[in-house]
Amino acid sequence: VDIQPEKTHTRINFYDNILWGLFYGGLLILAIYNFVLYFGHRERSLLAYVGYISTVIVWQFVWGGHLQVLFPHGFTQWLSQHMDLIFVIIGIGSGVFTYTFLDAPEKAPKTTPIIKLNILTLFVLGVCSTLNLLPPLWQNGLVYLVSILAISSYMFAGFESFFNNFKPAKYFIFAWSILATSALIGMLSLVGVFPSNFFTTYCFQVGVFLESSLFSIALMEKSRSQLEYDVEQATNDLHNNMELIEEQNVRLDIARKDAIFLIETHTQIP
């Protein structure tokens, strides 16, 4: 318990509201920006990113307690009894983004079946939570375990795709590393290993925002790499066509000379 004078509490509450506003506002800007880009590039990973950002916002709305302000008490009470659902939602959202961004079947073929299995398992656990099919202790334990396994598989897929020469994966790996580090700091502060202060309180939110920003940078890098690949392919096709045209010109020139020679030969015959 932190007892503060009224002025101190008002000032801290003011900065707290500003930080949360910047957090949600920044995520919304990233989501809208990439959603608009989708109509120009038609890259499905951009839509997957928007879906992932949406799950992050829902997650933070619930975890940060802001849901209590906007929704009826009955719904928030039901959701408080199914907190594992937010981990299911974020796990599925990040899994779909990982699958589409990395072009997993092509760039990470070894990890792709594991990603699919984790997404399917999280979906089944979400259904079990909604219908109250499992005891809460078992339900929460399974969701946390599968979530950890899912995140690990996403990071492994990033390394696999990077080693398969998919360069934008380096931002993907860095983003997950930042989130994992910030989550670890937050968890250690909750159990008393680290002190509870301004840094440890907002560390996870900062990690989430940095991760989302790096994912957006990774998408831009992917688009740039795809554009460079298309330009290179077009250049190679043009070069091949030019060689083919030159070869055809040489053959036509030879054929023309042969025709002229035959005509001259027939002309000289008495």
Backbone as CSV, one residue per row, in Angstrom:
resi,resn,N_x,N_y,N_z,CA_x,CA_y,CA_z,C_x,C_y,C_z
1,VAL,0.849,-1.182,0.000,0.000,0.000,0.000,0.880,1.225,0.000
2,ASP,0.586,2.155,-0.903,1.347,3.393,-1.009,0.431,4.556,-0.640
3,ILE,0.625,5.127,0.541,-0.198,6.260,0.993,0.454,7.553,0.520
4,GLN,-0.328,8.388,-0.187,0.205,9.606,-0.794,-0.653,10.807,-0.436
5,PRO,-0.058,11.978,-0.412,-0.860,13.204,-0.283,-1.764,13.373,-1.497
6,GLU,-2.807,14.154,-1.332,-3.780,14.299,-2.413,-3.146,14.870,-3.678
7,LYS,-2.287,15.865,-3.549,-1.666,16.470,-4.725,-0.778,15.463,-5.459
8,THR,-0.022,14.675,-4.693,0.840,13.667,-5.318,0.014,12.620,-6.057
9,HIS,-1.071,12.186,-5.408,-1.938,11.188,-6.043,-2.563,11.741,-7.326
10,THR,-2.992,13.010,-7.286,-3.598,13.626,-8.468,-2.591,13.723,-9.608
11,ARG,-1.357,14.107,-9.275,-0.326,14.236,-10.307,0.014,12.876,-10.909
12,ILE,0.183,11.857,-10.059,0.510,10.523,-10.551,-0.635,9.971,-11.394
13,ASN,-1.862,10.209,-10.956,-3.018,9.742,-11.717,-3.098,10.436,-13.075
14,PHE,-2.704,11.711,-13.110,-2.691,12.467,-14.358,-1.688,11.860,-15.343
15,TYR,-0.472,11.595,-14.882,0.543,10.997,-15.754,0.146,9.574,-16.157
16,ASP,-0.509,8.854,-15.261,-0.962,7.498,-15.569,-1.964,7.521,-16.724
17,ASN,-2.896,8.470,-16.677,-3.890,8.582,-17.753,-3.233,8.953,-19.078
18,ILE,-2.231,9.842,-19.025,-1.527,10.230,-20.251,-0.811,9.036,-20.868
19,LEU,-0.129,8.255,-20.028,0.610,7.100,-20.530,-0.323,6.069,-21.160
20,TRP,-1.455,5.812,-20.507,-2.399,4.861,-21.077,-2.998,5.401,-22.375
21,GLY,-3.229,6.706,-22.424,-3.735,7.304,-23.657,-2.742,7.169,-24.800
22,LEU,-1.458,7.406,-24.503,-0.419,7.243,-25.517,-0.304,5.781,-25.956
23,PHE,-0.435,4.889,-24.997,-0.328,3.458,-25.305,-1.438,3.028,-26.258
24,TYR,-2.684,3.294,-25.882,-3.809,2.888,-26.729,-3.826,3.664,-28.044
25,GLY,-3.522,4.971,-27.968,-3.509,5.786,-29.176,-2.441,5.327,-30.154
26,GLY,-1.247,4.987,-29.628,-0.171,4.515,-30.491,-0.527,3.200,-31.173
27,LEU,-1.151,2.289,-30.418,-1.554,1.005,-31.016,-2.627,1.208,-32.083
28,LEU,-3.566,2.100,-31.825,-4.613,2.366,-32.815,-4.025,2.975,-34.088
29,ILE,-3.062,3.879,-33.937,-2.418,4.491,-35.106,-1.699,3.423,-35.932
30,LEU,-0.970,2.527,-35.255,-0.278,1.452,-35.966,-1.271,0.551,-36.701
31,ALA,-2.389,0.248,-36.035,-3.395,-0.619,-36.657,-4.013,0.054,-37.880
32,ILE,-4.388,1.327,-37.755,-5.012,2.046,-38.873,-4.024,2.205,-40.031
33,TYR,-2.769,2.522,-39.707,-1.745,2.709,-40.740,-1.567,1.437,-41.573
34,ASN,-1.429,0.297,-40.907,-1.219,-0.953,-41.631,-2.495,-1.426,-42.326
35,PHE,-3.657,-1.066,-41.764,-4.915,-1.405,-42.425,-5.049,-0.650,-43.748
36,VAL,-4.641,0.623,-43.751,-4.669,1.412,-44.979,-3.655,0.857,-45.985
37,LEU,-2.480,0.448,-45.494,-1.469,-0.117,-46.391,-1.960,-1.376,-47.086
38,TYR,-2.839,-2.114,-46.419,-3.327,-3.364,-46.989,-4.013,-3.135,-48.332
39,PHE,-4.750,-2.046,-48.459,-5.484,-1.791,-49.691,-4.545,-1.449,-50.849
40,GLY,-3.312,-1.032,-50.521,-2.350,-0.758,-51.572,-1.502,-1.958,-51.939
41,HIS,-1.196,-2.806,-50.938,-0.289,-3.935,-51.173,-1.003,-5.275,-51.267
42,ARG,-2.194,-5.366,-50.647,-2.943,-6.627,-50.613,-2.104,-7.740,-49.999
43,GLU,-1.324,-7.385,-49.013,-0.517,-8.351,-48.281,-1.307,-8.821,-47.068
44,ARG,-1.613,-10.110,-47.002,-2.510,-10.606,-45.955,-1.908,-10.496,-44.564
45,SER,-0.572,-10.459,-44.454,0.042,-10.313,-43.138,-0.261,-8.950,-42.527
46,LEU,-0.582,-7.949,-43.363,-0.984,-6.648,-42.838,-2.316,-6.761,-42.099
47,LEU,-3.258,-7.515,-42.667,-4.531,-7.738,-41.980,-4.333,-8.558,-40.707
48,ALA,-3.437,-9.541,-40.772,-3.145,-10.340,-39.580,-2.546,-9.476,-38.482
49,TYR,-1.734,-8.489,-38.881,-1.151,-7.566,-37.904,-2.240,-6.717,-37.245
50,VAL,-3.191,-6.227,-38.048,-4.301,-5.441,-37.494,-5.094,-6.300,-36.508
51,GLY,-5.319,-7.560,-36.863,-6.010,-8.459,-35.944,-5.225,-8.677,-34.669
52,TYR,-3.910,-8.797,-34.785,-3.074,-8.983,-33.601,-3.129,-7.748,-32.699
53,ILE,-3.025,-6.557,-33.294,-3.104,-5.326,-32.500,-4.452,-5.239,-31.787
54,SER,-5.506,-5.669,-32.461,-6.836,-5.659,-31.835,-6.866,-6.566,-30.616
55,THR,-6.249,-7.745,-30.721,-6.207,-8.643,-29.567,-5.370,-8.062,-28.437
56,VAL,-4.293,-7.352,-28.787,-3.464,-6.702,-27.764,-4.272,-5.639,-27.017
57,ILE,-5.041,-4.847,-27.757,-5.857,-3.801,-27.127,-6.900,-4.428,-26.202
58,VAL,-7.549,-5.497,-26.675,-8.531,-6.189,-25.824,-7.853,-6.739,-24.572
59,TRP,-6.687,-7.337,-24.757,-5.938,-7.896,-23.633,-5.637,-6.820,-22.594
60,GLN,-5.117,-5.688,-23.046,-4.760,-4.627,-22.107,-5.992,-3.975,-21.475
61,PHE,-7.081,-3.910,-22.230,-8.318,-3.375,-21.683,-8.782,-4.200,-20.492
62,VAL,-8.663,-5.523,-20.640,-9.090,-6.413,-19.554,-8.069,-6.418,-18.431
63,TRP,-6.793,-6.616,-18.794,-5.737,-6.750,-17.790,-5.522,-5.446,-17.021
64,GLY,-5.674,-4.322,-17.707,-5.474,-3.033,-17.042,-6.676,-2.538,-16.267
65,GLY,-7.815,-3.248,-16.357,-9.007,-2.856,-15.604,-9.844,-1.793,-16.266
66,HIS,-9.480,-1.355,-17.471,-10.240,-0.297,-18.134,-11.586,-0.794,-18.651
67,LEU,-11.722,-2.100,-18.773,-12.986,-2.669,-19.227,-14.119,-2.377,-18.247
68,GLN,-13.743,-2.232,-16.964,-14.757,-1.981,-15.937,-15.475,-0.648,-16.146
69,VAL,-14.802,0.281,-16.809,-15.368,1.627,-16.983,-16.363,1.668,-18.134
70,LEU,-16.175,0.793,-19.142,-16.934,0.915,-20.385,-18.061,-0.104,-20.538
71,PHE,-17.967,-1.233,-19.840,-18.933,-2.300,-20.062,-19.756,-2.579,-18.813
72,PRO,-20.930,-3.193,-18.987,-21.806,-3.485,-17.839,-21.134,-4.402,-16.823
73,HIS,-21.606,-4.319,-15.592,-20.995,-5.082,-14.512,-21.129,-6.581,-14.742
74,GLY,-22.253,-7.010,-15.300,-22.460,-8.438,-15.515,-21.432,-9.039,-16.446
75,PHE,-21.122,-8.317,-17.521,-20.139,-8.826,-18.484,-18.740,-8.848,-17.877
76,THR,-18.368,-7.783,-17.202,-17.031,-7.725,-16.602,-16.876,-8.768,-15.498
77,GLN,-17.957,-9.039,-14.780,-17.892,-10.074,-13.750,-17.694,-11.457,-14.377
78,TRP,-18.409,-11.718,-15.490,-18.233,-12.990,-16.180,-16.816,-13.120,-16.723
79,LEU,-16.299,-12.015,-17.291,-14.956,-12.056,-17.870,-13.898,-12.229,-16.794
80,SER,-14.128,-11.647,-15.610,-13.161,-11.806,-14.528,-13.048,-13.258,-14.085
81,GLN,-14.076,-14.047,-14.343,-14.047,-15.467,-14.018,-13.474,-16.303,-15.167
82,HIS,-13.192,-15.656,-16.284,-12.615,-16.347,-17.451,-11.423,-15.540,-17.981
83,MET,-10.534,-15.155,-17.069,-9.390,-14.342,-17.469,-8.461,-15.087,-18.419
84,ASP,-8.520,-16.419,-18.397,-7.667,-17.184,-19.302,-8.005,-16.922,-20.761
85,LEU,-9.229,-16.422,-21.031,-9.642,-16.172,-22.415,-8.765,-15.112,-23.084
86,ILE,-8.288,-14.126,-22.307,-7.476,-13.090,-22.939,-6.132,-13.662,-23.399
87,PHE,-5.626,-14.672,-22.679,-4.394,-15.333,-23.125,-4.661,-16.184,-24.360
88,VAL,-5.849,-16.778,-24.419,-6.239,-17.541,-25.608,-6.315,-16.619,-26.819
89,ILE,-6.959,-15.465,-26.642,-7.132,-14.516,-27.746,-5.780,-14.004,-28.248
90,ILE,-4.917,-13.598,-27.318,-3.623,-13.052,-27.729,-2.744,-14.138,-28.349
91,GLY,-2.870,-15.371,-27.847,-2.086,-16.470,-28.412,-2.498,-16.790,-29.837
92,ILE,-3.824,-16.807,-30.081,-4.310,-17.077,-31.438,-3.958,-15.928,-32.376
93,GLY,-4.149,-14.690,-31.918,-3.838,-13.529,-32.760,-2.373,-13.483,-33.152
94,SER,-1.478,-13.716,-32.187,-0.049,-13.691,-32.497,0.345,-14.892,-33.363
95,GLY,-0.360,-16.012,-33.191,-0.060,-17.182,-34.010,-0.433,-16.977,-35.476
96,VAL,-1.594,-16.389,-35.708,-2.022,-16.108,-37.087,-1.073,-15.110,-37.740
97,PHE,-0.654,-14.094,-36.975,0.285,-13.117,-37.530,1.618,-13.778,-37.856
98,THR,2.108,-14.630,-36.951,3.370,-15.334,-37.193,3.288,-16.180,-38.456
99,TYR,2.197,-16.902,-38.599,2.012,-17.797,-39.741,2.017,-17.026,-41.057
100,THR,1.307,-15.892,-41.096,1.204,-15.139,-42.353,2.429,-14.288,-42.622
101,PHE,2.974,-13.654,-41.581,4.123,-12.774,-41.795,5.348,-13.550,-42.254
102,LEU,5.607,-14.678,-41.609,6.799,-15.453,-41.951,6.607,-16.313,-43.193
103,ASP,5.359,-16.335,-43.751,5.066,-17.292,-44.819,5.540,-18.667,-44.376
104,ALA,5.019,-19.067,-43.206,5.539,-20.221,-42.467,5.691,-21.498,-43.298
105,PRO,4.704,-21.888,-44.132,4.884,-23.130,-44.890,6.121,-23.125,-45.773
106,GLU,6.516,-21.936,-46.229,7.679,-21.836,-47.123,8.960,-21.541,-46.362
107,LYS,8.906,-20.580,-45.418,10.113,-20.127,-44.730,10.405,-20.919,-43.448
108,ALA,9.386,-21.487,-42.820,9.594,-22.247,-41.584,8.793,-23.546,-41.637
109,PRO,9.108,-24.432,-42.569,8.300,-25.648,-42.753,8.352,-26.595,-41.564
110,LYS,9.476,-26.611,-40.833,9.588,-27.521,-39.691,8.691,-27.096,-38.531
111,THR,8.528,-25.787,-38.338,7.767,-25.285,-37.202,6.292,-25.088,-37.533
112,THR,5.948,-25.061,-38.794,4.561,-24.787,-39.199,3.553,-25.741,-38.564
113,PRO,3.778,-27.064,-38.566,2.798,-27.953,-37.915,2.616,-27.648,-36.433
114,ILE,3.699,-27.253,-35.759,3.604,-26.933,-34.326,2.780,-25.668,-34.114
115,ILE,2.973,-24.670,-34.995,2.189,-23.431,-34.898,0.710,-23.730,-35.076
116,LYS,0.373,-24.520,-36.080,-1.024,-24.883,-36.322,-1.615,-25.628,-35.130
117,LEU,-0.845,-26.547,-34.565,-1.325,-27.321,-33.421,-1.572,-26.429,-32.212
118,ASN,-0.669,-25.471,-31.979,-0.839,-24.554,-30.845,-2.081,-23.678,-31.024
119,ILE,-2.292,-23.166,-32.229,-3.470,-22.329,-32.482,-4.749,-23.142,-32.276
120,LEU,-4.762,-24.369,-32.791,-5.935,-25.231,-32.630,-6.175,-25.557,-31.156
121,THR,-5.104,-25.848,-30.422,-5.242,-26.172,-28.998,-5.772,-24.983,-28.213
122,LEU,-5.280,-23.793,-28.510,-5.771,-22.591,-27.828,-7.250,-22.350,-28.130
123,PHE,-7.642,-22.596,-29.375,-9.050,-22.431,-29.737,-9.926,-23.405,-28.944
124,VAL,-9.505,-24.649,-28.845,-10.266,-25.650,-28.085,-10.341,-25.254,-26.610
125,LEU,-9.237,-24.775,-26.052,-9.237,-24.335,-24.656,-10.150,-23.126,-24.461
126,GLY,-10.225,-22.251,-25.476,-11.147,-21.118,-25.396,-12.595,-21.570,-25.336
127,VAL,-12.928,-22.573,-26.151,-14.281,-23.132,-26.124,-14.559,-23.778,-24.767
128,CYS,-13.580,-24.510,-24.233,-13.739,-25.150,-22.922,-13.951,-24.115,-21.820
129,SER,-13.233,-22.983,-21.903,-13.397,-21.941,-20.905,-14.774,-21.298,-20.986
130,THR,-15.246,-21.040,-22.224,-16.554,-20.409,-22.402,-17.680,-21.296,-21.879
131,LEU,-17.553,-22.605,-22.091,-18.603,-23.548,-21.688,-18.372,-24.142,-20.300
132,ASN,-17.276,-23.713,-19.636,-16.952,-24.214,-18.286,-16.839,-25.752,-18.258
133,LEU,-16.115,-26.301,-19.229,-15.991,-27.751,-19.329,-14.903,-28.315,-18.423
134,LEU,-13.951,-27.476,-17.993,-12.848,-27.936,-17.155,-12.835,-27.181,-15.830
135,PRO,-12.292,-27.778,-14.781,-12.119,-27.041,-13.512,-11.223,-25.826,-13.731
136,PRO,-11.506,-24.715,-13.047,-10.728,-23.481,-13.278,-9.222,-23.673,-13.135
137,LEU,-8.791,-24.451,-12.145,-7.364,-24.644,-11.940,-6.731,-25.353,-13.129
138,TRP,-7.380,-26.414,-13.614,-6.883,-27.116,-14.791,-6.918,-26.224,-16.029
139,GLN,-8.003,-25.483,-16.169,-8.171,-24.619,-17.338,-7.063,-23.572,-17.393
140,ASN,-6.842,-22.872,-16.300,-5.811,-21.821,-16.275,-4.419,-22.405,-16.496
141,GLY,-4.145,-23.541,-15.848,-2.833,-24.158,-16.006,-2.559,-24.579,-17.434
142,LEU,-3.560,-25.164,-18.087,-3.388,-25.593,-19.473,-3.202,-24.404,-20.413
143,VAL,-3.991,-23.350,-20.190,-3.879,-22.166,-21.049,-2.499,-21.533,-20.911
144,TYR,-1.998,-21.383,-19.690,-0.678,-20.780,-19.487,0.415,-21.647,-20.097
145,LEU,0.285,-22.970,-19.941,1.295,-23.878,-20.479,1.318,-23.827,-22.008
146,VAL,0.144,-23.913,-22.625,0.067,-23.882,-24.084,0.516,-22.516,-24.617
147,SER,0.203,-21.450,-23.887,0.620,-20.111,-24.317,2.140,-20.001,-24.351
148,ILE,2.793,-20.536,-23.328,4.256,-20.510,-23.301,4.831,-21.332,-24.454
149,LEU,4.252,-22.517,-24.676,4.709,-23.356,-25.790,4.473,-22.667,-27.136
150,ALA,3.336,-21.969,-27.256,3.019,-21.279,-28.508,4.016,-20.161,-28.788
151,ILE,4.289,-19.338,-27.777,5.245,-18.239,-27.959,6.622,-18.786,-28.311
152,SER,7.012,-19.877,-27.668,8.306,-20.489,-27.978,8.357,-20.957,-29.432
153,SER,7.257,-21.543,-29.899,7.226,-22.008,-31.294,7.262,-20.830,-32.261
154,TYR,6.638,-19.708,-31.894,6.657,-18.529,-32.763,8.083,-17.991,-32.894
155,MET,8.795,-17.942,-31.770,10.180,-17.466,-31.813,11.058,-18.437,-32.606
156,PHE,10.843,-19.731,-32.413,11.627,-20.726,-33.158,11.365,-20.605,-34.653
157,ALA,10.107,-20.338,-35.014,9.776,-20.135,-36.425,10.500,-18.918,-36.981
158,GLY,10.627,-17.877,-36.155,11.365,-16.691,-36.584,12.821,-17.008,-36.872
159,PHE,13.461,-17.782,-35.991,14.860,-18.167,-36.222,14.984,-19.054,-37.459
160,GLU,14.046,-19.993,-37.613,14.105,-20.885,-38.773,13.972,-20.108,-40.080
161,SER,13.037,-19.174,-40.123,12.854,-18.393,-41.343,14.041,-17.467,-41.602
162,PHE,14.644,-16.955,-40.519,15.822,-16.089,-40.690,16.979,-16.887,-41.278
163,PHE,17.174,-18.099,-40.806,18.241,-18.943,-41.341,17.928,-19.412,-42.754
164,ASN,16.662,-19.296,-43.148,16.274,-19.593,-44.531,16.273,-18.332,-45.396
165,ASN,17.067,-17.338,-44.954,17.303,-16.097,-45.709,16.083,-15.189,-45.807
166,PHE,15.191,-15.267,-44.813,14.087,-14.311,-44.743,14.516,-13.206,-43.779
167,LYS,15.128,-12.153,-44.300,15.779,-11.130,-43.490,14.839,-10.352,-42.566
168,PRO,13.584,-10.046,-42.968,12.698,-9.318,-42.047,12.433,-10.057,-40.739
169,ALA,12.756,-11.343,-40.673,12.523,-12.109,-39.447,13.375,-11.608,-38.288
170,LYS,14.454,-10.859,-38.576,15.296,-10.374,-37.487,14.526,-9.389,-36.611
171,TYR,13.648,-8.562,-37.201,12.812,-7.663,-36.409,11.779,-8.453,-35.612
172,PHE,11.283,-9.515,-36.209,10.310,-10.384,-35.549,10.924,-11.017,-34.302
173,ILE,12.137,-11.534,-34.427,12.827,-12.170,-33.300,13.118,-11.150,-32.209
174,PHE,13.604,-9.975,-32.607,13.924,-8.921,-31.647,12.674,-8.481,-30.891
175,ALA,11.555,-8.391,-31.601,10.299,-7.959,-30.969,9.855,-8.951,-29.899
176,TRP,9.890,-10.234,-30.211,9.496,-11.242,-29.228,10.462,-11.274,-28.056
177,SER,11.734,-11.029,-28.306,12.722,-11.003,-27.221,12.435,-9.867,-26.251
178,ILE,12.060,-8.701,-26.786,11.724,-7.562,-25.926,10.493,-7.871,-25.087
179,LEU,9.464,-8.448,-25.721,8.245,-8.763,-24.980,8.514,-9.797,-23.893
180,ALA,9.291,-10.824,-24.209,9.595,-11.856,-23.217,10.367,-11.276,-22.035
181,THR,11.314,-10.378,-22.318,12.095,-9.756,-21.248,11.219,-8.886,-20.357
182,SER,10.371,-8.064,-20.976,9.502,-7.184,-20.185,8.487,-7.986,-19.385
183,ALA,7.974,-9.079,-19.969,7.035,-9.930,-19.238,7.716,-10.582,-18.040
184,LEU,8.966,-11.000,-18.213,9.704,-11.614,-17.113,9.937,-10.608,-15.986
185,ILE,10.283,-9.370,-16.345,10.485,-8.337,-15.329,9.189,-8.074,-14.563
186,GLY,8.076,-7.991,-15.309,6.792,-7.768,-14.657,6.405,-8.894,-13.716
187,MET,6.639,-10.148,-14.138,6.302,-11.291,-13.296,7.173,-11.334,-12.050
188,LEU,8.454,-11.024,-12.195,9.345,-11.032,-11.039,8.992,-9.931,-10.049
189,SER,8.473,-8.820,-10.553,8.040,-7.758,-9.637,6.771,-8.158,-8.893
190,LEU,5.903,-8.947,-9.549,4.672,-9.393,-8.896,4.949,-10.367,-7.746
191,VAL,5.983,-11.181,-7.897,6.300,-12.164,-6.851,7.295,-11.619,-5.841
192,GLY,7.698,-10.349,-5.990,8.534,-9.708,-4.978,10.021,-9.783,-5.218
193,VAL,10.468,-10.385,-6.342,11.898,-10.443,-6.630,12.420,-9.059,-6.982
194,PHE,11.680,-8.324,-7.819,12.010,-6.949,-8.152,11.083,-6.011,-7.384
195,PRO,11.547,-4.827,-7.057,10.677,-3.881,-6.346,9.554,-3.371,-7.243
196,SER,8.438,-3.020,-6.633,7.314,-2.468,-7.386,7.490,-0.962,-7.496
197,ASN,7.820,-0.489,-8.696,8.016,0.936,-8.926,7.463,1.303,-10.296
198,PHE,7.735,2.535,-10.719,7.199,3.021,-11.990,7.681,2.171,-13.152
199,PHE,8.961,1.792,-13.131,9.529,1.029,-14.243,8.906,-0.362,-14.344
200,THR,8.874,-1.095,-13.215,8.343,-2.455,-13.249,6.835,-2.476,-13.483
201,THR,6.144,-1.387,-13.078,4.691,-1.331,-13.268,4.332,-1.228,-14.745
202,TYR,5.067,-0.385,-15.476,4.738,-0.131,-16.877,5.683,-0.833,-17.851
203,CYS,6.559,-1.674,-17.341,7.546,-2.326,-18.195,6.878,-3.196,-19.253
204,PHE,5.858,-3.958,-18.854,5.223,-4.858,-19.800,4.500,-4.085,-20.899
205,GLN,3.811,-2.980,-20.533,3.121,-2.183,-21.541,4.111,-1.576,-22.534
206,VAL,5.267,-1.133,-22.024,6.307,-0.600,-22.911,6.808,-1.694,-23.845
207,GLY,6.983,-2.905,-23.303,7.421,-4.018,-24.121,6.418,-4.362,-25.209
208,VAL,5.129,-4.344,-24.859,4.080,-4.631,-25.848,4.093,-3.587,-26.958
209,PHE,4.232,-2.309,-26.578,4.228,-1.250,-27.584,5.458,-1.348,-28.490
210,LEU,6.631,-1.625,-27.897,7.838,-1.775,-28.714,7.727,-2.979,-29.635
211,GLU,7.151,-4.062,-29.123,6.958,-5.241,-29.959,6.059,-4.927,-31.153
212,SER,4.944,-4.248,-30.891,4.018,-3.899,-31.968,4.687,-2.983,-32.987
213,SER,5.509,-2.046,-32.506,6.216,-1.142,-33.416,7.219,-1.902,-34.282
214,LEU,7.949,-2.825,-33.662,8.926,-3.611,-34.422,8.236,-4.525,-35.430
215,PHE,7.067,-5.043,-35.076,6.308,-5.840,-36.038,5.931,-4.990,-37.252
216,SER,5.556,-3.736,-36.999,5.206,-2.840,-38.100,6.429,-2.569,-38.982
217,ILE,7.588,-2.373,-38.348,8.826,-2.182,-39.111,9.147,-3.434,-39.920
218,ALA,8.924,-4.600,-39.305,9.173,-5.860,-40.012,8.282,-5.986,-41.241
219,LEU,7.039,-5.538,-41.123,6.130,-5.576,-42.272,6.615,-4.655,-43.383
220,MET,7.096,-3.463,-43.013,7.638,-2.555,-44.023,8.865,-3.161,-44.698
221,GLU,9.722,-3.815,-43.899,10.908,-4.456,-44.459,10.522,-5.597,-45.393
222,LYS,9.469,-6.324,-45.017,8.998,-7.412,-45.875,8.475,-6.864,-47.202
223,SER,7.712,-5.769,-47.132,7.202,-5.155,-48.360,8.340,-4.657,-49.237
224,ARG,9.362,-4.054,-48.600,10.512,-3.563,-49.354,11.272,-4.715,-50.004
225,SER,11.453,-5.795,-49.240,12.157,-6.956,-49.788,11.378,-7.573,-50.942
226,GLN,10.053,-7.626,-50.800,9.227,-8.160,-51.879,9.297,-7.291,-53.118
227,LEU,9.326,-5.952,-52.898,9.441,-5.031,-54.021,10.780,-5.191,-54.723
228,GLU,11.855,-5.313,-53.951,13.177,-5.526,-54.540,13.223,-6.833,-55.316
229,TYR,12.578,-7.867,-54.768,12.541,-9.161,-55.459,11.781,-9.044,-56.770
230,ASP,10.651,-8.337,-56.749,9.864,-8.162,-57.977,10.644,-7.378,-59.029
231,VAL,11.356,-6.323,-58.574,12.159,-5.528,-59.509,13.287,-6.378,-60.095
232,GLU,13.918,-7.193,-59.238,14.995,-8.062,-59.712,14.472,-9.084,-60.716
233,GLN,13.296,-9.642,-60.412,12.709,-10.605,-61.336,12.365,-9.952,-62.678
234,ALA,11.792,-8.727,-62.603,11.449,-8.012,-63.830,12.710,-7.679,-64.640
235,THR,13.782,-7.308,-63.920,15.046,-6.998,-64.602,15.617,-8.240,-65.269
236,ASN,15.576,-9.356,-64.538,16.083,-10.609,-65.119,15.255,-11.032,-66.336
237,ASP,13.930,-10.875,-66.219,13.067,-11.224,-67.357,13.378,-10.337,-68.558
238,LEU,13.581,-9.037,-68.285,13.914,-8.112,-69.371,15.257,-8.482,-69.996
239,HIS,16.237,-8.824,-69.142,17.555,-9.215,-69.646,17.461,-10.479,-70.498
240,ASN,16.674,-11.443,-70.024,16.500,-12.684,-70.790,15.798,-12.416,-72.122
241,ASN,14.806,-11.531,-72.095,14.110,-11.184,-73.335,15.033,-10.485,-74.330
242,MET,15.891,-9.594,-73.765,16.842,-8.908,-74.642,17.807,-9.901,-75.286
243,GLU,18.277,-10.877,-74.506,19.172,-11.888,-75.064,18.459,-12.713,-76.132
244,LEU,17.189,-13.033,-75.847,16.417,-13.808,-76.827,16.219,-13.018,-78.114
245,ILE,15.946,-11.712,-77.975,15.767,-10.868,-79.162,17.068,-10.763,-79.959
246,GLU,18.183,-10.594,-79.214,19.477,-10.517,-79.893,19.788,-11.828,-80.630
247,GLU,19.478,-12.952,-79.982,19.713,-14.245,-80.629,18.852,-14.395,-81.881
248,GLN,17.588,-13.963,-81.791,16.706,-14.028,-82.958,17.196,-13.102,-84.066
249,ASN,17.712,-11.931,-83.694,18.250,-10.996,-84.692,19.452,-11.592,-85.422
250,VAL,20.303,-12.281,-84.629,21.477,-12.917,-85.255,21.028,-13.984,-86.243
251,ARG,20.046,-14.794,-85.839,19.547,-15.840,-86.733,18.910,-15.242,-87.982
252,LEU,18.148,-14.145,-87.797,17.541,-13.482,-88.944,18.603,-12.910,-89.877
253,ASP,19.665,-12.375,-89.276,20.738,-11.804,-90.091,21.435,-12.902,-90.894
254,ILE,21.665,-14.050,-90.227,22.291,-15.178,-90.932,21.380,-15.674,-92.049
255,ALA,20.089,-15.786,-91.724,19.131,-16.240,-92.741,19.077,-15.259,-93.904
256,ARG,19.135,-13.966,-93.618,19.113,-12.951,-94.680,20.345,-13.081,-95.566
257,LYS,21.514,-13.257,-94.934,22.748,-13.391,-95.712,22.713,-14.656,-96.565
258,ASP,22.167,-15.761,-95.985,22.055,-17.001,-96.767,21.121,-16.803,-97.955
259,ALA,20.041,-16.059,-97.712,19.089,-15.821,-98.807,19.732,-14.983,-99.902
260,ILE,20.466,-13.960,-99.492,21.160,-13.112,-100.477,22.176,-13.937,-101.261
261,PHE,22.907,-14.807,-100.567,23.914,-15.647,-101.230,23.258,-16.575,-102.254
262,LEU,22.127,-17.155,-101.877,21.426,-18.050,-102.809,20.923,-17.294,-104.037
263,ILE,20.392,-16.089,-103.777,19.893,-15.289,-104.896,21.034,-14.927,-105.852
264,GLU,22.173,-14.532,-105.277,23.329,-14.154,-106.122,23.842,-15.375,-106.878
265,THR,23.822,-16.538,-106.215,24.306,-17.747,-106.868,23.422,-18.127,-108.045
266,HIS,22.117,-18.080,-107.848,21.182,-18.416,-108.919,21.254,-17.398,-110.045
267,THR,21.552,-16.158,-109.696,21.621,-15.099,-110.719,22.843,-15.326,-111.636
268,GLN,23.943,-15.823,-111.061,25.160,-16.003,-111.832,25.111,-17.261,-112.695
269,ILE,24.183,-18.170,-112.438,24.102,-19.409,-113.242,23.538,-19.049,-114.625
270,PRO,24.238,-19.420,-115.796,23.769,-19.068,-117.149,22.485,-19.832,-117.517
